[in-house]
């Protein structure tokens, strides 16, 4: 075998190629010149006969064709983009085209005849000759006829990636291997750049403080980033292929998320949705999702990339603000915490997304008293997870802030409880209990929110207590101002009673005159009772329970008190034109408003004048902004108080409703009258307007929304007011013990009882009554006793007597209204009681009630 070691492209190289071709090829056919080189026919490749043909007799023509073909082949080798290297069976390089020179950095003259391993890096260089021998012996090919990506070695020693394809050419016993080498350096550089970009993008995705997930068209999870795994834990790493919406999203956000997912599949533009991320009952995250369809190579969208930003703090802040507004509005119009608890707990529940919240009242030490309400169950009924009454809350010495308590078992479930004390400056007054599954944690922001709301509730309780004390002080101040008018009215009444008694004594024989004098005395007494009742009702403390109050009836019942307060120098005109108009208010609110305004009007007219008090139904005033948002459409009642006093200048008018602002001298006023009126009016959801000019008097106009309907208990109370309790037909023989320290009252009660057919046993004190009972052992059917006695009081006497006479009925007498005694805890609700002064008919009704209840038992 002759070695070919000429430089590719040289004339010698081309002539050698031609001679070699001529030696290895059969004679050319006659048509060769016409096909490829002008001497062969069409469709026949040069030098490749389609069938056996007779050799061409023209030898010079064949030689010319071979040279032409050799030149053509040399040109192909020189212009090829890939390197082409041929080697013999011993691995020596026989040809090396220009592309190979460019790729490896060698000139052909430097490599021809040398072993091809010099173009290979270790360890392939050392293994190459053995590989050729093994192939020649066994025919086992690793590259030949297969091709693959390998590394080449340049002259300067640098390694580079290349794609290698090797073919084998046999000519008789001669075998030549041709290697086609393509430099992949540029492609690998691009690949590496792409790889770096991909890795960089992946690192960015992993570093993002956001959730990144890739979903298929069915909404199944394909990939996710580490932030998602940190939020969802092991569930995220095991969730490939699961339904994303059902597994990781809270139920209330799934519909919005599915809609955004569907929109993302239809277009490649991002879509947005807010859907909480939650796994089981664990901590939830409020996530704002941005979903984008990911197009494939064909342009179709088969995946959705969803990026979620954790907006929990922002959403929590918005919910906190919303809850703050709702709670503030609820507390603004509520009178007690019990009245506001429904709206307060609902606002807390929606803001915290907590499974269960309860509101309890406690004593100053934190011991639970009773449950006020709960969420999602607004009332105080139903089972409670909180402490039973009397249990001590785990607040320690803390006055505010949540405290973890313990784990509870209830209804087959385990709960974790959070206790949040509600406190005033005087001590604790209540507690918020929050219950959740054990895995539900309390965020720091939630703890801060709870502490803030608990402080707000404590401030509300304290403020309402101060307002009640303030209103009571106002009443007592007004009572002091009433003293002169009341004394004047009572002197007139007493004068009438004394005069009638004297006339009766002087004219004993005229029964008609005596009857008239007795009637006048009774009328005077009734007037005195009415005046006293008004004064007591005005000055007493009442429980803060709102009911439908008829405005005209309240003012009419206080007319005598109003005139006494105004004094003789002031002419009072009362025009009541709002019959049946009711407002939802506490008892005494309307009365206190009117009394404070009348007091100011009287003080503004020291020399007398005219005072007008008028009521009427009205629509809402133009431009009025009521305290309650839903009261704008209500019908209203207007109360107007107008005087002819000194009036106010603009500066005084601007501060008229400020607390403690007064133009009166020291000791003449506290400056709280109009501010109290303003506070009550706003609490009732109304508005107040003041018109005044110096020397032209003052007009105060108050507009209150009418109650929409009577509360159920109020309607029942109103319906039952006409019921009449009648005494039994005959109580002859029934024995009643009468215990009263005031002789005149005792004598009157005994006379009334005897008139009803009963027998009376008298005593002036509890001790005297027990001594007589123990001594005489009389039969007793009832005890009629005063509440307040020297020594032992009436209730304790009744208890002592029931030890001697089990089940003995009792009726209590008092100058205080029975409902006040119940409020003060001095008398049990439902106990028969008589308010002094009373007549025989009232006594008979009380006896009927006591004996009726006893007989029913």
C-alpha positions in Angstrom: 0.0 0.0 0.0 1.5 3.3 -1.0 1.3 6.1 1.5 -0.4 9.4 0.4 1.5 12.2 2.1 1.0 15.2 -0.1 -0.5 18.5 1.0 -4.1 18.8 0.1 -4.7 21.2 -2.9 -1.2 21.0 -4.4 -0.9 20.1 -8.1 1.0 17.0 -7.0 -1.8 16.1 -4.7 -4.4 16.4 -7.5 -2.3 14.3 -10.0 -1.8 11.7 -7.3 -5.5 11.6 -6.6 -6.2 11.2 -10.3 -3.7 8.4 -10.7 -5.1 6.6 -7.7 -8.6 6.9 -9.0 -7.6 5.6 -12.4 -5.9 2.6 -10.8 -8.9 1.8 -8.5 -11.8 2.4 -10.9 -13.0 0.3 -13.9 -12.8 1.8 -17.4 -15.3 4.6 -18.0 -18.3 3.9 -20.2 -18.7 5.6 -23.6 -21.3 8.1 -22.3 -19.2 9.3 -19.3 -18.2 12.6 -20.9 -21.8 13.5 -21.6 -23.0 13.0 -18.0 -20.7 14.5 -15.5 -17.8 15.9 -17.5 -19.2 16.3 -20.9 -18.5 12.7 -21.9 -21.2 10.8 -19.8 -24.9 10.5 -20.4 -27.6 12.1 -18.1 -28.4 10.4 -14.8 -25.2 8.5 -14.6 -22.7 9.5 -12.0 -19.2 10.0 -13.2 -17.2 6.9 -13.0 -20.1 4.8 -11.6 -21.7 2.6 -14.3 -25.3 1.6 -14.1 -24.6 -1.7 -15.7 -21.6 -3.5 -17.1 -20.4 -1.8 -20.2 -17.6 -2.3 -22.6 -14.5 -0.3 -21.8 -14.0 2.9 -23.7 -11.4 2.5 -26.3 -10.4 6.1 -25.9 -7.8 6.0 -23.1 -6.9 9.7 -23.4 -10.5 10.6 -22.7 -10.6 8.5 -19.6 -7.4 10.0 -18.3 -8.9 13.5 -18.9 -12.0 12.6 -17.1 -10.1 11.2 -14.1 -8.1 14.4 -13.8 -11.2 16.5 -14.0 -13.0 14.4 -11.4 -9.9 14.5 -9.1 -9.9 18.3 -9.4 -13.6 18.4 -8.5 -13.0 16.2 -5.5 -10.1 18.3 -4.4 -12.2 21.4 -4.6 -14.9 19.8 -2.5 -12.3 18.9 0.2 -10.8 22.3 0.2 -14.1 24.2 0.5 -15.8 21.8 3.0 -16.9 23.5 6.3 -16.2 20.4 8.4 -12.7 19.0 8.8 -12.1 15.9 6.8 -9.2 13.6 7.8 -8.4 10.2 6.3 -6.2 7.6 8.1 -5.0 4.2 7.2 -5.4 1.1 9.3 -2.3 1.9 11.3 -3.8 5.3 12.3 -1.5 7.4 10.2 -3.0 10.6 8.6 -3.2 10.4 4.9 -5.1 13.6 4.2 -5.9 16.8 6.1 -8.2 19.4 4.5 -8.1 23.2 5.1 -11.1 23.0 7.5 -9.2 20.5 9.6 -6.2 22.9 9.6 -8.5 25.7 10.8 -10.1 23.5 13.5 -7.0 21.8 14.9 -4.4 24.6 14.3 -2.0 22.3 12.4 -0.8 22.7 8.8 -1.3 19.6 6.7 2.4 19.2 6.3 2.7 19.0 10.1 0.4 16.0 10.6 0.5 14.0 7.4 2.0 10.6 8.1 1.7 11.1 11.9 -0.6 9.1 14.1 -4.0 10.6 14.4 -3.9 10.4 18.2 -2.1 13.7 18.3 -5.5 15.3 17.6 -7.0 13.6 20.7 -6.8 14.4 24.3 -5.9 11.9 27.0 -7.1 9.1 27.6 -8.5 8.6 24.1 -5.1 9.3 22.5 -3.6 6.3 24.3 -6.5 4.1 23.6 -6.9 4.9 19.9 -4.5 2.4 18.3 -5.8 -0.5 20.4 -9.3 0.5 19.3 -8.4 0.2 15.6 -6.7 -3.1 16.1 -9.7 -4.5 18.0 -12.0 -3.2 15.2 -9.9 -4.8 12.5 -9.9 -8.1 14.4 -13.5 -8.3 15.7 -15.5 -5.7 13.6 -16.8 -4.2 16.9 -17.4 -0.5 16.2 -17.7 2.2 18.8 -17.6 5.2 16.5 -17.2 4.0 12.9 -20.5 4.2 11.2 -22.1 5.6 14.3 -20.8 9.1 15.2 -20.9 11.0 18.5 -19.7 14.1 20.3 -16.2 13.9 21.6 -13.3 16.2 22.5 -10.5 17.2 20.2 -7.0 18.5 21.0 -5.7 21.6 19.2 -2.0 22.3 18.5 -1.9 24.8 21.4 -3.1 22.0 23.7 -6.6 23.3 24.2 -9.5 20.8 24.2 -12.6 21.6 22.3 -16.0 19.9 21.7 -16.6 18.4 18.3 -18.9 16.1 16.5 -17.1 13.1 15.0 -18.4 10.8 12.2 -16.1 8.1 10.8 -16.7 6.0 7.7 -14.7 3.2 6.3 -13.8 2.8 2.6 -12.6 -0.5 1.2 -10.9 -1.1 -2.1 -10.0 -4.7 -2.3 -7.7 -5.4 0.5 -7.1 -1.8 1.1 -9.1 0.0 4.0 -9.2 3.7 4.6 -11.0 5.6 7.4 -12.5 9.0 6.8 -13.2 11.2 9.8 -15.6 14.1 9.5 -15.0 16.6 12.3 -17.4 19.5 13.1 -16.2 22.1 15.6 -18.9 22.5 18.3 -17.1 25.3 20.2 -19.5 28.0 19.1 -22.5 25.8 19.7 -21.3 24.8 23.2 -20.6 28.4 23.9 -24.2 29.1 23.1 -25.3 26.1 25.1 -23.2 27.2 28.1 -24.6 30.7 27.9 -28.1 29.3 27.8 -27.3 27.0 30.7 -26.0 29.9 32.7 -29.0 31.9 31.9 -31.3 29.0 32.9 -29.4 28.5 36.1 -29.5 32.2 36.9 -33.2 32.3 36.2 -33.7 29.2 38.4 -31.7 30.8 41.2 -33.7 33.9 40.9 -36.9 31.9 41.1 -35.6 30.1 44.2 -34.6 33.4 45.8 -37.9 35.1 45.1 -40.0 35.8 48.2 -42.9 34.6 46.2 -44.7 31.4 45.4 -43.9 30.1 41.8 -45.8 27.0 40.5 -46.3 25.5 37.1 -49.6 23.8 36.4 -50.7 21.7 33.5 -54.0 22.2 31.6 -55.9 20.1 34.2 -54.7 22.3 37.0 -52.3 19.6 38.4 -49.0 20.7 40.0 -45.9 20.1 37.9 -43.2 22.2 39.5 -42.8 24.6 42.4 -40.1 26.7 44.0 -38.5 26.5 47.4 -40.6 29.4 48.8 -43.7 27.4 48.2 -42.2 24.4 49.9 -41.3 26.6 52.9 -44.8 27.8 53.2 -46.5 24.4 52.8 -43.9 22.0 54.2 -43.7 18.4 53.2 -47.1 18.5 51.5 -45.6 20.6 48.7 -42.7 18.1 48.1 -45.2 15.2 47.8 -47.8 17.0 45.8 -46.5 16.6 42.2 -49.5 15.7 40.0 -52.2 16.6 42.6 -55.1 19.0 42.0 -53.6 22.3 42.9 -56.9 24.1 43.7 -58.3 21.4 46.0 -55.0 20.6 47.8 -53.5 24.0 48.5 -56.2 26.7 48.2 -58.7 27.7 50.9 -62.3 26.9 49.8 -63.4 30.5 49.6 -60.7 31.3 47.0 -60.9 28.4 44.7 -63.6 29.8 42.4 -61.7 33.0 41.7 -58.4 31.0 41.2 -60.0 28.6 38.7 -61.5 31.5 36.8 -58.0 33.2 36.5 -56.5 29.9 35.5 -59.1 29.5 32.7 -58.4 33.0 31.4 -54.6 32.3 31.5 -55.1 29.3 29.3 -56.9 31.4 26.7 -54.3 34.1 26.5 -50.7 34.7 27.4 -51.4 37.9 29.2 -51.3 37.7 33.0 -54.5 37.4 35.0 -54.9 38.2 38.7 -56.8 36.6 41.6 -56.8 36.7 45.4 -56.9 33.2 46.9 -55.6 32.1 50.3 -53.0 29.4 50.4 -53.9 26.9 53.1 -52.9 23.3 53.8 -55.4 21.6 56.2 -56.0 23.7 59.3 -52.4 25.1 59.4 -51.5 28.7 59.1 -53.1 30.3 56.0 -51.5 32.9 53.8 -53.3 35.5 51.8 -51.8 35.2 48.3 -52.3 37.5 45.3 -51.9 35.3 42.2 -50.6 36.4 38.8 -51.2 33.6 36.3 -49.7 33.5 32.7 -50.2 30.9 30.0 -46.9 29.3 28.8 -46.9 28.7 25.0 -45.3 25.6 23.6 -43.2 25.5 20.4 -46.4 25.2 18.3 -47.9 28.3 20.0 -50.5 26.3 22.0 -50.9 27.0 25.7 -50.7 23.8 27.7 -49.3 25.1 31.0 -49.9 28.0 33.3 -47.2 29.7 35.4 -48.6 31.2 38.6 -46.7 33.6 40.7 -48.1 34.4 44.2 -47.2 37.3 46.4 -47.9 36.9 50.1 -50.1 39.9 50.9 -51.2 38.6 54.3 -50.0 41.7 56.2 -51.7 44.0 53.7 -55.0 42.0 53.8 -54.7 41.8 57.6 -54.2 45.6 57.8 -57.3 46.2 55.6 -59.4 43.8 57.7 -58.2 45.4 60.9 -59.2 48.8 59.6 -62.6 47.4 58.5 -63.1 45.8 61.9 -62.0 49.0 63.6 -64.6 51.0 61.7 -67.3 48.4 62.4 -66.5 48.1 66.1 -66.2 51.9 66.6 -69.6 52.4 64.9 -71.2 49.6 67.0 -69.8 51.0 70.2 -70.7 54.6 69.3 -74.4 53.8 69.3 -74.4 51.0 72.0 -75.2 51.6 75.6 -73.7 48.4 77.0 -71.2 45.8 75.9 -74.0 43.3 75.8 -75.8 45.4 73.3 -72.8 45.8 71.0 -71.4 42.3 71.3 -73.1 40.9 68.1 -71.5 43.5 65.8 -68.2 43.5 67.7 -67.7 39.7 67.6 -68.8 39.5 64.0 -66.2 42.2 63.0 -63.5 40.3 65.0 -64.4 37.0 63.4 -64.3 38.3 59.9 -61.0 40.2 60.6 -59.2 37.3 62.2 -60.8 34.4 60.3 -60.8 32.6 63.7 -63.1 29.5 64.0 -64.8 30.5 67.3 -64.8 33.6 69.5 -66.7 34.1 72.8 -67.2 37.2 75.0 -67.4 36.7 78.7 -68.0 39.1 81.6 -65.6 38.7 84.6 -65.1 40.1 88.0 -62.1 42.4 88.8 -59.9 39.4 89.5 -60.7 37.7 86.1 -63.1 35.1 87.3 -65.7 34.3 84.7 -69.3 35.3 85.4 -71.3 34.6 82.3 -71.0 34.4 78.5 -72.3 37.5 76.8 -72.1 36.3 73.2 -70.2 34.3 70.7 -69.2 34.1 67.0 -70.3 32.6 64.7 -73.3 32.2 67.1 -74.2 35.8 68.0 -76.2 35.2 71.1 -75.1 33.8 74.5 -77.1 30.5 74.0 -75.7 27.1 73.1 -72.7 25.2 74.4 -69.6 27.1 75.3 -66.0 26.2 75.1 -65.0 28.8 77.7 -64.6 28.7 81.4 -67.6 27.8 83.5 -68.8 30.7 85.8 -66.4 31.1 88.7 -63.4 29.7 87.0 -60.3 31.9 87.1 -58.8 33.1 83.8 -55.0 32.6 83.2 -54.2 36.3 82.9 -51.7 36.5 85.7 -50.8 40.1 86.4 -51.2 41.2 82.8 -53.9 43.7 82.1 -53.9 43.4 78.3 -52.7 41.2 75.5 -53.5 37.6 74.6 -52.4 34.7 76.8 -52.3 31.1 75.8 -54.4 29.1 78.1 -54.5 25.4 77.4 -55.8 22.7 75.1 -59.5 21.7 75.6 -61.5 18.7 74.6 -65.0 19.4 73.4 -67.3 17.5 71.2 -64.6 14.9 70.3 -62.3 17.7 69.1 -59.2 19.3 70.6 -59.1 23.1 70.8 -56.4 25.6 71.7 -57.7 28.6 73.7 -56.4 32.2 73.7 -57.6 34.4 76.5 -57.6 38.2 76.0 -58.6 40.3 79.1 -60.8 43.4 78.9 -59.9 45.8 81.6 -60.6 49.3 82.9 -58.6 51.3 85.3 -60.6 49.8 88.1 -59.8 46.2 87.1 -60.9 43.5 84.7 -64.4 43.5 83.5 -64.5 40.8 80.7 -62.5 38.5 78.5 -62.4 37.5 74.8 -61.9 33.7 74.3 -60.6 32.5 70.9 -60.8 28.8 70.1 -59.0 27.0 67.2 -57.6 23.6 66.3 -54.2 23.0 67.9 -52.3 23.6 64.7 -53.7 27.1 64.3 -51.1 29.6 65.4 -51.5 33.2 66.6 -49.6 35.7 64.5 -47.9 38.6 66.1 -50.1 41.0 64.1 -53.2 39.1 65.3 -52.0 39.4 68.9 -51.5 43.1 68.5 -54.9 43.5 66.9 -56.6 41.5 69.8 -54.8 43.6 72.4 -55.9 46.8 70.6 -59.5 45.7 70.3 -59.6 44.5 73.9 -58.3 47.9 75.0 -61.0 49.6 73.0 -63.7 47.5 74.6 -62.3 48.3 78.0 -62.3 52.0 77.2 -65.9 51.7 76.0 -67.0 50.1 79.3 -65.2 52.7 81.3 -66.5 55.5 79.2 -70.1 54.3 79.5 -69.7 54.0 83.3 -68.3 57.5 83.5 -71.2 58.8 81.3 -73.7 57.1 83.6 -72.1 58.8 86.6 -72.0 62.0 84.7 -75.7 61.9 83.9 -76.5 61.0 87.5 -74.5 64.0 88.6 -76.4 66.1 86.1 -79.7 64.8 87.5 -78.6 65.6 91.1 -77.5 69.0 90.0 -80.9 69.6 88.5 -82.6 68.2 91.6 -80.8 70.8 93.6 -82.1 73.5 91.3 -85.6 72.0 91.7 -85.5 72.3 95.4 -87.0 75.8 95.6 -89.8 75.0 93.1 -90.6 71.7 94.8 -90.7 73.3 98.2 -93.0 76.0 96.9 -95.4 73.4 95.3 -95.4 71.2 98.4 -96.2 74.2 100.7 -99.1 74.9 98.5 -100.3 71.3 98.7 -99.8 71.2 102.5 -101.7 74.4 102.8 -104.6 73.0 101.0 -104.6 69.8 103.1 -104.4 71.7 106.4 -107.1 74.1 105.3 -109.5 71.3 104.3 -108.8 69.4 107.5 -109.6 72.6 109.5 -112.8 73.2 107.6 -113.9 69.6 108.1 -113.3 69.9 111.9 -115.2 73.3 112.0 -118.2 72.0 110.0 -118.7 68.5 111.3 -122.4 68.2 110.6 -122.4 68.9 106.9 -121.7 65.6 105.1 -121.6 67.2 101.6 -119.0 69.7 102.7 -117.0 67.1 104.5 -117.0 64.9 101.3 -115.8 67.8 99.2 -113.0 68.6 101.7 -112.0 65.0 101.7 -111.9 64.9 97.9 -109.7 68.1 97.9 -107.3 66.5 100.3 -107.2 63.3 98.1 -106.5 65.5 95.1 -103.7 67.4 96.9 -102.2 64.1 98.0 -102.3 62.8 94.4 -100.6 65.9 93.2 -97.9 65.5 95.8 -97.4 61.8 94.9 -97.1 62.7 91.2 -94.6 65.4 91.9 -92.6 63.1 94.2 -92.7 60.3 91.6 -91.4 62.6 88.9 -88.6 63.8 91.1 -87.6 60.2 92.1 -87.8 59.0 88.6 -85.7 61.8 87.3 -83.0 61.5 90.0 -82.7 57.7 90.3 -80.2 55.5 88.5 -81.7 53.1 85.9 -80.3 50.1 84.1 -79.1 51.1 80.6 -81.8 49.1 78.6 -83.3 50.9 75.6 -87.0 50.7 74.9 -89.6 52.5 72.8 -90.4 55.7 74.7 -93.4 57.9 73.7 -92.0 61.4 73.7 -95.3 63.3 74.4 -96.1 60.9 77.2 -92.7 61.4 78.8 -93.0 65.2 78.6 -96.6 65.3 79.8 -95.7 63.1 82.8 -93.0 65.6 83.7 -95.1 68.8 83.1 -95.4 69.6 86.8 -91.7 69.1 87.4 -91.0 71.3 84.3 -93.1 74.1 85.6 -91.6 73.9 89.1 -88.1 73.9 87.6 -88.9 77.0 85.4 -90.2 78.9 88.4 -93.2 81.4 88.8 -91.4 84.1 86.8 -91.3 82.0 83.6 -94.5 81.3 81.6 -94.2 77.8 80.3 -96.2 76.8 77.2 -96.2 73.1 76.3 -97.5 72.1 72.9 -97.4 68.4 72.3 -98.2 67.6 68.7 -96.4 64.2 68.2 -98.9 61.9 69.8 -97.8 58.2 69.5 -94.3 59.1 68.3 -91.8 56.8 70.0 -88.0 56.8 70.1 -85.7 54.0 71.1 -84.1 55.3 74.3 -83.4 54.6 77.9 -86.0 55.5 80.4 -85.4 59.1 81.5 -83.4 60.1 78.4 -86.1 62.3 77.0 -86.9 63.7 80.4 -83.2 64.5 81.0 -82.9 66.3 77.7 -85.9 68.5 78.4 -84.9 69.2 82.0 -81.4 70.4 81.0 -82.8 72.6 78.2 -85.5 74.1 80.6 -82.8 74.7 83.2 -80.7 76.6 80.7 -83.7 78.6 79.4 -84.7 79.6 83.0 -81.2 80.7 83.8 -81.2 82.8 80.6 -84.3 84.7 81.8 -83.5 85.8 85.4 -86.3 88.4 85.1 -88.8 86.0 83.7 -90.1 85.5 80.2 -91.9 83.0 78.0 -90.6 79.4 77.4 -92.0 77.3 74.7 -91.7 73.5 74.7 -93.1 71.9 71.5 -93.0 68.5 69.8 -94.1 67.5 66.3 -93.6 64.8 63.8 -91.2 65.8 60.9 -89.2 64.5 58.1 -85.4 64.6 58.3 -84.0 68.2 58.0 -82.3 69.1 54.8 -78.6 68.5 54.9 -78.9 66.5 58.1 -76.3 63.8 58.6 -77.7 61.5 61.3 -75.5 59.5 63.6 -76.8 56.2 62.3 -76.2 55.5 58.6 -79.6 53.8 58.2 -81.6 56.5 60.0 -81.7 58.9 57.1 -84.8 57.4 55.6 -86.7 57.3 59.0 -89.6 59.4 60.1 -88.5 61.7 62.9 -89.8 63.6 65.9 -88.7 67.1 66.7 -88.4 68.6 70.2 -88.1 72.4 70.3 -87.3 74.5 73.3 -87.4 78.3 72.8 -86.8 81.0 75.3 -86.7 84.8 75.3 -83.5 85.1 77.2 -80.2 86.9 76.8 -79.1 84.8 73.8 -75.5 84.0 72.8 -72.9 85.7 70.7 -71.1 83.6 67.9 -68.1 82.7 70.1 -70.3 81.4 72.9 -72.5 79.6 70.5 -69.4 77.9 69.0 -68.5 76.4 72.4 -72.0 75.8 73.7 -71.8 72.0 73.5 -68.2 71.8 74.9 -68.0 70.0 78.3 -67.5 72.4 81.3 -68.0 75.5 79.2 -70.2 78.0 81.0 -70.8 81.7 81.1 -72.3 81.5 84.6 -70.5 82.5 87.7 -68.7 80.2 90.1 -71.2 77.8 91.8 -74.0 78.6 89.4 -73.4 75.9 86.8 -71.0 73.1 85.9 -71.1 73.7 82.1 -72.2 70.1 81.5 -75.9 70.7 80.7 -75.8 71.2 76.9 -72.9 68.7 76.5 -75.0 66.1 78.2 -77.9 66.8 75.9 -75.6 66.6 72.9 -74.2 63.3 74.0 -77.6 61.7 74.6 -79.0 63.0 71.2 -76.0 61.6 69.3 -76.4 58.3 71.2 -80.0 58.1 70.1 -79.0 58.6 66.5 -80.3 62.2 66.2 -79.2 65.7 65.6 -79.2 68.9 67.5 -79.3 72.5 66.2 -78.9 75.7 68.2 -80.0 79.1 67.0 -79.2 82.1 69.2 -78.4 85.8 69.0 -77.6 88.3 71.7 -80.8 89.8 73.3 -83.0 87.7 70.9 -83.3 84.4 72.8 -82.2 80.9 72.0 -83.9 78.0 70.2 -82.7 74.5 70.5 -84.1 72.1 68.0 -83.6 68.3 68.4 -84.6 65.7 65.8 -84.7 62.0 66.8 -85.4 59.1 64.5 -88.6 57.2 65.4 -88.4 53.6 66.6 -89.2 51.3 63.7 -91.1 48.8 65.9 -91.6 48.0 69.5 -89.2 45.5 71.0 -91.0 42.2 71.8 -90.8 42.6 75.5 -91.9 46.3 75.3 -94.9 45.3 73.1 -95.9 42.7 75.6 -95.5 45.2 78.4 -97.6 47.8 76.6 -100.3 45.2 75.8 -100.5 44.2 79.4 -100.8 47.6 80.9 -104.6 47.6 80.8 -104.9 44.4 82.7 -106.6 44.8 86.0 -105.9 42.7 89.0 -109.0 42.2 91.1 -109.1 41.0 94.7 -110.9 37.8 95.7 -114.6 38.1 96.5 -114.0 37.4 100.2 -111.0 37.0 102.3 -112.9 36.9 105.6 -111.1 35.2 108.4 -107.6 35.5 106.8 -105.1 36.8 109.3 -102.3 39.3 108.2 -99.4 40.4 110.2 -98.7 44.2 109.6 -95.2 45.4 110.5 -94.6 49.2 110.0 -92.7 51.6 112.1 -94.7 54.7 110.9 -98.0 54.7 113.0 -100.1 56.6 110.5 -99.1 54.2 107.6 -99.7 51.2 109.9 -103.1 52.4 110.9 -104.0 53.0 107.3 -102.9 49.5 106.2 -104.9 47.9 109.1 -108.0 49.9 108.1 -107.6 48.8 104.5 -107.2 45.1 105.5 -110.2 45.2 107.7 -112.2 46.8 104.9 -111.2 43.8 102.8 -112.5 41.3 105.4 -109.1 40.4 106.8 -108.0 40.3 110.5 -104.8 42.3 111.2 -102.1 41.8 113.8 -100.0 44.9 114.3 -96.3 45.4 115.2 -94.0 48.4 114.9 -90.7 46.5 114.4 -89.5 43.1 113.4 -88.4 42.3 116.9 -91.8 43.2 118.3 -93.5 41.1 115.6 -91.4 38.0 116.4 -91.8 38.4 120.1 -95.6 38.5 119.7 -95.7 35.6 117.3 -93.6 33.5 119.6 -95.7 34.4 122.6 -99.2 34.1 121.0 -98.6 31.5 118.3 -101.4 32.9 116.1 -102.4 31.5 112.8 -101.0 33.6 109.9 -101.9 33.7 106.2 -99.6 36.6 105.1 -97.1 39.2 106.4 -97.4 42.8 105.2 -94.1 44.5 106.1 -92.1 47.6 105.4 -88.8 47.1 103.6 -86.9 49.3 106.0 -87.5 48.9 109.7 -85.5 49.8 112.8 -83.2 46.9 113.5 -84.1 43.9 111.4 -85.4 44.7 107.9 -88.5 43.4 106.2 -86.9 40.7 104.0 -85.0 39.2 106.9 -88.2 39.2 109.0 -90.0 37.3 106.2 -87.2 34.7 106.3 -87.5 34.3 110.1 -91.3 33.9 109.9 -91.1 31.3 107.2 -89.0 29.1 109.6 -92.1 29.2 111.8 -94.7 29.3 109.0 -93.3 27.4 106.0 -94.3 29.0 102.7 -95.8 32.1 104.3 -96.6 34.7 101.6 -95.2 38.2 102.0 -96.0 41.6 100.6 -93.4 44.4 101.0 -94.1 48.1 101.3 -91.6 50.8 100.4 -91.4 54.4 99.3 -89.1 53.3 96.5 -90.5 51.8 93.3 -90.4 48.0 93.2 -88.3 47.8 90.1 -85.6 50.0 91.7 -85.5 47.6 94.7 -85.0 44.7 92.2 -82.3 46.6 90.3 -80.4 47.2 93.6 -80.7 43.5 94.5 -82.8 44.2 97.6 -85.8 42.4 96.4 -86.2 39.3 94.2 -87.9 39.8 90.9 -91.6 38.8 90.9 -92.0 39.5 94.7 -95.3 41.3 95.5 -94.6 44.8 96.5 -96.5 48.1 97.2 -95.1 51.5 96.5 -96.2 54.1 99.1 -98.5 55.8 99.2 -101.1 53.2 98.1 -104.8 52.9 98.3 -107.1 50.0 99.3 -107.4 48.8 95.7 -103.6 48.6 95.2 -103.4 46.6 98.5 -106.1 44.2 97.4 -104.2 43.6 94.1 -101.0 42.9 95.9 -102.7 40.4 98.3 -104.4 38.8 95.3 -101.0 38.4 93.6 -99.3 36.9 96.8 -102.1 34.5 97.6 -102.6 33.5 94.0 -98.9 32.6 93.6 -99.0 30.7 96.9 -102.0 28.8 96.0 -100.5 28.0 92.6 -97.5 26.5 94.3 
